[in-house]
Amino acid sequence: MAMIRKANQRGYQRALPGIERKTLVYGERTLLTELRCFGDISPELA
């Protein structure tokens, strides 16, 4: 199994308005998630 892979645009899900998330790796006690912020993000979220 490859530990490092080339990034792709598939697999992102909307978490909140202006924020998308993508699970990169998960295990029994571990979760690594990528978050992308775009557009006009509320100051409360920044």
N, CA, C and O atoms as CSV, one atom per row, in Angstrom:
chain,resi,resn,atom,element,x,y,z
A,1,MET,N,N,0.842,-1.175,0.000
A,1,MET,CA,C,0.000,0.000,0.000
A,1,MET,C,C,0.891,1.243,0.000
A,1,MET,O,O,1.836,1.335,0.783
A,2,ALA,N,N,0.589,2.182,-0.868
A,2,ALA,CA,C,1.374,3.406,-0.972
A,2,ALA,C,C,1.013,4.377,0.148
A,2,ALA,O,O,-0.165,4.623,0.407
A,3,MET,N,N,2.014,4.919,0.800
A,3,MET,CA,C,1.777,5.898,1.861
A,3,MET,C,C,1.657,7.314,1.304
A,3,MET,O,O,0.991,8.162,1.897
A,4,ILE,N,N,2.293,7.567,0.180
A,4,ILE,CA,C,2.249,8.885,-0.446
A,4,ILE,C,C,1.620,8.722,-1.821
A,4,ILE,O,O,2.057,7.908,-2.634
A,5,ARG,N,N,0.589,9.512,-2.059
A,5,ARG,CA,C,-0.085,9.447,-3.351
A,5,ARG,C,C,-0.242,10.838,-3.914
A,5,ARG,O,O,-0.236,11.820,-3.172
A,6,LYS,N,N,-0.382,10.926,-5.213
A,6,LYS,CA,C,-0.612,12.202,-5.874
A,6,LYS,C,C,-2.012,12.712,-5.503
A,6,LYS,O,O,-2.975,11.946,-5.498
A,7,ALA,N,N,-2.114,13.989,-5.200
A,7,ALA,CA,C,-3.392,14.589,-4.821
A,7,ALA,C,C,-4.362,14.565,-5.993
A,7,ALA,O,O,-3.960,14.683,-7.150
A,8,ASN,N,N,-5.650,14.410,-5.676
A,8,ASN,CA,C,-6.674,14.499,-6.714
A,8,ASN,C,C,-7.854,15.302,-6.171
A,8,ASN,O,O,-7.943,15.549,-4.969
A,9,GLN,N,N,-8.740,15.698,-7.043
A,9,GLN,CA,C,-9.864,16.559,-6.681
A,9,GLN,C,C,-11.102,15.778,-6.255
A,9,GLN,O,O,-12.091,16.385,-5.844
A,10,ARG,N,N,-11.074,14.463,-6.341
A,10,ARG,CA,C,-12.242,13.661,-5.992
A,10,ARG,C,C,-12.308,13.416,-4.487
A,10,ARG,O,O,-11.288,13.446,-3.798
A,11,GLY,N,N,-13.498,13.176,-3.994
A,11,GLY,CA,C,-13.663,12.757,-2.623
A,11,GLY,C,C,-13.936,13.852,-1.612
A,11,GLY,O,O,-14.039,13.558,-0.421
A,12,TYR,N,N,-14.056,15.098,-2.032
A,12,TYR,CA,C,-14.340,16.179,-1.088
A,12,TYR,C,C,-15.836,16.242,-0.807
A,12,TYR,O,O,-16.657,16.071,-1.707
A,13,GLN,N,N,-16.174,16.488,0.451
A,13,GLN,CA,C,-17.565,16.646,0.853
A,13,GLN,C,C,-17.717,17.983,1.553
A,13,GLN,O,O,-16.810,18.440,2.249
A,14,ARG,N,N,-18.874,18.608,1.364
A,14,ARG,CA,C,-19.132,19.903,1.998
A,14,ARG,C,C,-19.321,19.693,3.497
A,14,ARG,O,O,-20.175,18.915,3.923
A,15,ALA,N,N,-18.519,20.393,4.288
A,15,ALA,CA,C,-18.632,20.323,5.748
A,15,ALA,C,C,-19.513,21.461,6.255
A,15,ALA,O,O,-20.443,21.242,7.031
A,16,LEU,N,N,-19.212,22.663,5.815
A,16,LEU,CA,C,-19.951,23.882,6.143
A,16,LEU,C,C,-19.886,24.778,4.917
A,16,LEU,O,O,-19.088,24.510,4.018
A,17,PRO,N,N,-20.691,25.831,4.843
A,17,PRO,CA,C,-20.572,26.740,3.709
A,17,PRO,C,C,-19.141,27.285,3.603
A,17,PRO,O,O,-18.627,27.878,4.551
A,18,GLY,N,N,-18.514,27.084,2.463
A,18,GLY,CA,C,-17.157,27.562,2.239
A,18,GLY,C,C,-16.061,26.623,2.708
A,18,GLY,O,O,-14.881,26.960,2.612
A,19,ILE,N,N,-16.426,25.448,3.214
A,19,ILE,CA,C,-15.427,24.494,3.706
A,19,ILE,C,C,-15.748,23.103,3.168
A,19,ILE,O,O,-16.877,22.625,3.278
A,20,GLU,N,N,-14.741,22.466,2.589
A,20,GLU,CA,C,-14.861,21.088,2.132
A,20,GLU,C,C,-13.871,20.232,2.895
A,20,GLU,O,O,-12.811,20.717,3.290
A,21,ARG,N,N,-14.197,18.967,3.110
A,21,ARG,CA,C,-13.303,18.059,3.829
A,21,ARG,C,C,-13.111,16.779,3.023
A,21,ARG,O,O,-13.960,16.377,2.228
A,22,LYS,N,N,-11.970,16.164,3.261
A,22,LYS,CA,C,-11.637,14.906,2.601
A,22,LYS,C,C,-10.856,14.051,3.585
A,22,LYS,O,O,-9.820,14.481,4.092
A,23,THR,N,N,-11.337,12.853,3.860
A,23,THR,CA,C,-10.630,11.939,4.750
A,23,THR,C,C,-9.463,11.338,3.979
A,23,THR,O,O,-9.655,10.730,2.926
A,24,LEU,N,N,-8.257,11.509,4.504
A,24,LEU,CA,C,-7.062,10.987,3.853
A,24,LEU,C,C,-6.692,9.606,4.376
A,24,LEU,O,O,-6.397,8.697,3.600
A,25,VAL,N,N,-6.708,9.455,5.706
A,25,VAL,CA,C,-6.337,8.192,6.336
A,25,VAL,C,C,-7.170,8.039,7.605
A,25,VAL,O,O,-7.413,9.016,8.313
A,26,TYR,N,N,-7.603,6.832,7.888
A,26,TYR,CA,C,-8.288,6.589,9.152
A,26,TYR,C,C,-7.916,5.209,9.677
A,26,TYR,O,O,-7.558,4.302,8.925
A,27,GLY,N,N,-8.013,5.090,10.964
A,27,GLY,CA,C,-7.712,3.828,11.626
A,27,GLY,C,C,-8.531,3.723,12.892
A,27,GLY,O,O,-9.441,4.519,13.121
A,28,GLU,N,N,-8.211,2.755,13.701
A,28,GLU,CA,C,-8.974,2.526,14.924
A,28,GLU,C,C,-8.939,3.729,15.857
A,28,GLU,O,O,-9.939,4.053,16.497
A,29,ARG,N,N,-7.772,4.398,15.935
A,29,ARG,CA,C,-7.627,5.543,16.854
A,29,ARG,C,C,-7.058,6.780,16.162
A,29,ARG,O,O,-6.536,7.674,16.830
A,30,THR,N,N,-7.152,6.842,14.838
A,30,THR,CA,C,-6.522,7.922,14.080
A,30,THR,C,C,-7.443,8.396,12.960
A,30,THR,O,O,-8.149,7.598,12.344
A,31,LEU,N,N,-7.428,9.697,12.704
A,31,LEU,CA,C,-8.146,10.272,11.573
A,31,LEU,C,C,-7.333,11.454,11.054
A,31,LEU,O,O,-7.001,12.362,11.816
A,32,LEU,N,N,-7.013,11.446,9.760
A,32,LEU,CA,C,-6.309,12.555,9.122
A,32,LEU,C,C,-7.219,13.090,8.030
A,32,LEU,O,O,-7.572,12.375,7.092
A,33,THR,N,N,-7.596,14.368,8.163
A,33,THR,CA,C,-8.545,14.992,7.250
A,33,THR,C,C,-7.952,16.253,6.652
A,33,THR,O,O,-7.291,17.027,7.343
A,34,GLU,N,N,-8.190,16.455,5.372
A,34,GLU,CA,C,-7.788,17.692,4.690
A,34,GLU,C,C,-9.005,18.600,4.631
A,34,GLU,O,O,-10.092,18.165,4.252
A,35,LEU,N,N,-8.824,19.858,5.005
A,35,LEU,CA,C,-9.886,20.853,4.921
A,35,LEU,C,C,-9.502,21.907,3.901
A,35,LEU,O,O,-8.367,22.385,3.893
A,36,ARG,N,N,-10.453,22.277,3.029
A,36,ARG,CA,C,-10.232,23.347,2.053
A,36,ARG,C,C,-11.234,24.455,2.327
A,36,ARG,O,O,-12.435,24.209,2.428
A,37,CYS,N,N,-10.731,25.675,2.447
A,37,CYS,CA,C,-11.567,26.855,2.667
A,37,CYS,C,C,-11.555,27.689,1.396
A,37,CYS,O,O,-10.506,27.877,0.780
A,38,PHE,N,N,-12.721,28.187,1.007
A,38,PHE,CA,C,-12.810,28.994,-0.203
A,38,PHE,C,C,-13.975,29.959,-0.083
A,38,PHE,O,O,-14.843,29.805,0.777
A,39,GLY,N,N,-13.982,30.948,-0.951
A,39,GLY,CA,C,-15.078,31.907,-0.971
A,39,GLY,C,C,-15.036,32.846,0.217
A,39,GLY,O,O,-13.986,33.081,0.815
A,40,ASP,N,N,-16.198,33.374,0.543
A,40,ASP,CA,C,-16.344,34.325,1.639
A,40,ASP,C,C,-16.645,33.546,2.916
A,40,ASP,O,O,-17.777,33.118,3.141
A,41,ILE,N,N,-15.626,33.368,3.744
A,41,ILE,CA,C,-15.784,32.606,4.977
A,41,ILE,C,C,-16.117,33.559,6.113
A,41,ILE,O,O,-15.508,34.620,6.254
A,42,SER,N,N,-17.078,33.170,6.905
A,42,SER,CA,C,-17.520,33.981,8.033
A,42,SER,C,C,-16.366,34.200,9.014
A,42,SER,O,O,-15.584,33.276,9.236
A,43,PRO,N,N,-16.233,35.383,9.604
A,43,PRO,CA,C,-15.165,35.626,10.595
A,43,PRO,C,C,-15.235,34.667,11.783
A,43,PRO,O,O,-14.212,34.390,12.409
A,44,GLU,N,N,-16.421,34.160,12.100
A,44,GLU,CA,C,-16.566,33.222,13.211
A,44,GLU,C,C,-15.844,31.908,12.930
A,44,GLU,O,O,-15.438,31.212,13.860
A,45,LEU,N,N,-15.683,31.567,11.655
A,45,LEU,CA,C,-15.028,30.320,11.280
A,45,LEU,C,C,-13.548,30.491,11.031
A,45,LEU,O,O,-12.816,29.502,10.995
A,46,ALA,N,N,-13.089,31.699,10.861
A,46,ALA,CA,C,-11.682,31.952,10.522
A,46,ALA,C,C,-10.791,31.825,11.734
A,46,ALA,O,O,-9.578,32.005,11.629
